Amino acid sequence: MKANIEQLRQLDLILISSRLGLEQDQNDSKQFKSDSYRISLTGQKWFDHNANIGGGGAIDLTMHIKQITFTNAVNWLTGVDSVVLLQSHNNINKKLALKQKKSSIPIPNANNLQMVKNYLTSQRGLNADLVQWCITKGLIYADSRSNCVFMYGVRGAELRGTDSIVQWRSIYGTIEHGFILPAQNAQGVALLESAIDALSYRQLHRKIITCSMAGNSNHTVMNQAVFIAKANNLPVLSAFDADKGGDIANTILSQYAALNGVKIVQDRPIQGKDWNDVLLSNTFDSHIDQPSGDT
């Protein structure tokens, strides 16, 4: 039986998002993304953070993603078989379960640690003492493939390939805690998108607690940074990447800061996309103080 307009409008947005070619965020099951879109789903409501546009129902979402008319969206949805949608949903769950199983945090391999040190100091311009401090504290280690592993609490990790030609980045486990570098007599709490950015920012700003959230959409770590700032009567510094995603993250962080009565200052990099670019473009003191203090 052919579905009517209301039935099409009420189709499961998670299923439709997958059929539209959007990828589910592994850290937030209600977010779907592509190179052009970042969609948050709440029941039958959706919001595109990149375009700052929202709507309701599968027809509106299809019109927005495919950039087609109402009639064409109805025709497209009518052609989506319910059995295929159900199979698609099952496949999504299987892929997520497999991804979570495969993404367990890798085991440390001390034999490859020197390669990680060389990568961070030679390629990324990070201070050797700062890197060693993180290694000693268990925040950084090498795995069996010589990848650089940054620990986010005990359940999550950010991996970076150390190859000078083929560079890649991936998230393993669940990011429920930020990659945090404390500071004595701290003057603020900076939130960044990657561990390397957090290290770079900390190297450039010695009196700032830095916290990476491994991306630009982890609300749990955003709240953690705001809590640290509030507990220490400090401002939050929004130090996200100089791109559209960073600006969207800044807007969300600003809302959390306002709700908690915390002052927020945007510190957008101006000498590149991120703070490692800024670090590499500056002459810096190689003898910096090591992180200390509690957060």
N, C-alpha and C positions, 0 to 999 in steps of 0.2 A: 504494500500500500504506500502510495506516495505521501511523504511527510508534508504537513502544512507549514506555513511560515513560522508559527509559534514553536512547533516541534524543532525546526531547524535552529531557531534562535536559542533554544534551551540545550542544544547538544553540548556535551562535556568539553569545556574549553581546553582541558589538558590534552584530550585526544586530538582536538582540532589543531592545537598549537603544534603537535608533533606532525600531523599531516601537512601542515603548512611549511614544514621544513625547519622549525625552530628547535633548538637543542635545550634540553632541560638542565638547569644549573645544578651541579652535584651537591652544592652546599645549601640550596634553597629550592625545594621541590615545586614551589609556586612561582618560580621565575623561569622564563624561556627566553633564549637569546639567539641572535645571529650577528653577522657583521653590521647589520643596519638597525636591528631592533633589540630592545631589552624589555620584555613584557612581564608585568606582575599580575597574577591572577588571584582574585578573591571571590570565590563562588562563581557567579556569572558575570562579574565585573572584571575588566582588564584595564591596565594602564601601561602605556609605552613611555618609559623614562627618557629614552633618547629624543623622542619627538614631543614629549610633554603633552600627550594626548591620551584620553581615556574613553571608554565606552562600555557597553553591556551586550552580552550575547555573542553567539558564534557568527552571526551574519555581519555584525559590525567589525568583529576581529578579522574576518576573512576579507572584507572590503579594505580594511586598513593595511593588512600585510600584503595582499596581492595587488592593491591599488586598482580595484575594479569597481564597477557599479553595483548597486543593490541587486538588480536582476541577475547579473553575472555571478554574484556571490551566492544567491539562492540556487542558481543552476549548478554551481560547483558543489555546494553542500548537498544538494539532492543526489548528485552522482557519487557521493561518498557512502559506500555500503556500510551498514551498521556492523556486519560481521568483520569487515576489514578494520573498522574502528576498534572493535573489541580485541582483535588480534594485535593491533598496533599498541593498545594499552598494555596487554600482556607482555609484548616484546620490550616496551619501555621499562616495565618493572624488572624483567629478567636482565636487561642490560645494566640497569642501575645496581641490581644485586651483584652481578658479576664484576662490575666496576669497583664496587665497595670491597668485594673480596680480594680483587687483584691490587687494590690500592692500599694495602696494609703498609704501615711505615717500614721502610727497609732497615736491615740490620747493619750496624756500624762495621766498617772495615778500616782499622787503623793503618793498614799498609798503604792505603790510597790517600791518606790525609795530606801528604805534602802536595799532591796535585791540586787539592782543594785550596790549600793555603796559597799556592802560586796563582791560581785563578783569581782569588779574591784580592790579592795584593797587586799582582802584575796587570791583570786585565781590568779589574774593577777599581783600582786605585785606593783600596781600603788599607788602613793602618795595620801593620802586622801585630802590634800589641793589642789592638782592639779585637782583631780576629782571634788571637790566641786566648783572650779573655773569654770570648764566646765559646770557644772549644772547651776550655777548662770548665765552664759552667754547664756544658752539655747542650748548648743552644745550636751548635754547628758540629757536624761530623761528615765523614765520607762514607759512601756505601760501597758495595762490591763492584759497581760499575764506574767508580770514581766520580759519581755525582756529588754535588754539594747539597747537603741536607740541612735545612733550617727547621728547628723544632717549634711548633706552636702548641704549648702545653704538652700533654702526654698522648694526645690522640690524633694530632694533625702535623703535617710536615709540608714544606715547600721545597721542591727539588729543582736544582739548576744543573744543566749539563756544563761540564768544564771544558769541552772541546772549543778551541778558538775559532773554528770554522762553522760548525753546526751548533748553534745555541738553542736550547729549549728550556721550558719551564713547565712544571706540572704540580698539582696539589694532590697529596696522598692523605688518606684518612679523613677525619672530620675536624674542621677548623672551629674550635669552640673557645679558643684563647689566643690572644695576640702574641706575636713575636716582639717582646718588650725589652728595651734597653733602658735601665734606670739612670738617674743623674743626681749628683749631690747638689743641694741647694737649687733644686729644679725651679725653672721659671715658666714652664709650660709642658703640655703633653701634645706631641705631634702624632697625627695619624697618617699612615702612608699605605701604599698598595703592595709593597713587596719588602722582603727582609733586606735585600741589598739597598733599597731606598732608605729603610730605617737606619741601617748602618751608616749610609752616606750622610743622612741628615744629622745623625748623632755626632759624626765626625766634624761636620761643619758648625754644629750648634751644641756646644759642650754642656750647656745648662738646661737642655731640653730632654725630657723623657720621650723616647720614640717608640711607636707601636705600629707594627704592620698587621694588616688584616687579610693578606694574601688575596688581593683582588680589590674591587671597588663596591661590593654589594653585601658584605657580611655585617648584618645589623647587630649580631651578638657582640662582635669585637668593637663596633662603634660604641655600643652602650658601655662596654668595659672601659674604653678610653675616657668616655665622659664621666664615668663613676670615679676613675682614678683622679681626674682633674678636679671634680667636685670635692672629693675626700681630702685633697691637698690644697684646696682653694686656689687652683691654677686655671689659666685659660686653656682652651683646646685650640691647637693649630691644625687647620685643614691643609695638609701638605700633599694632596693627591696629584696625580699626573696632570700635565698641561694638555688635556684633551677633553672631549665631550663627556666621556665616562667620569673623569675626575671632577668635572663641574657638577654632574648629577650627584655624585657621592657627596660633594660639598653641600649641596642643597639638603640632602637627607641628614647629614651630620649636623647641620645648622638647626634643623628641627629638633633633634635629640638634645642638643645643647640648650636651646630655648626652653624646652620642657623641664630641664633640670636646673635652670638658672645659672648656666655656665657660660662665660664669655667665650666667643669663638672668633678666630682671626684666620682668614684664608692666606696661605703662603704658597702661592702657585709658582712653580719653577719658571724662570724666564730665560734660561740659557740652554734649554733643551726640553725634552718631554718629561723627564723625571729627575730626581735629585742625584742619581748617580751621574747623569749627564752634567749636572751642575758641578759635582765634585771633580769630575775629570777635566772640566774646563777651567778650574781654579788652581792656584798654587796654595797648598795647605801645609800646615805644621804637621810633620810626621810624628812628633812626640806629644800625643794628646793624653789626657787623663783617662784612666780606665773607668768604665761604668761602675757605679756603686750606689747603695741606697736601696730602699724597699718601695715597691709599688703595690 
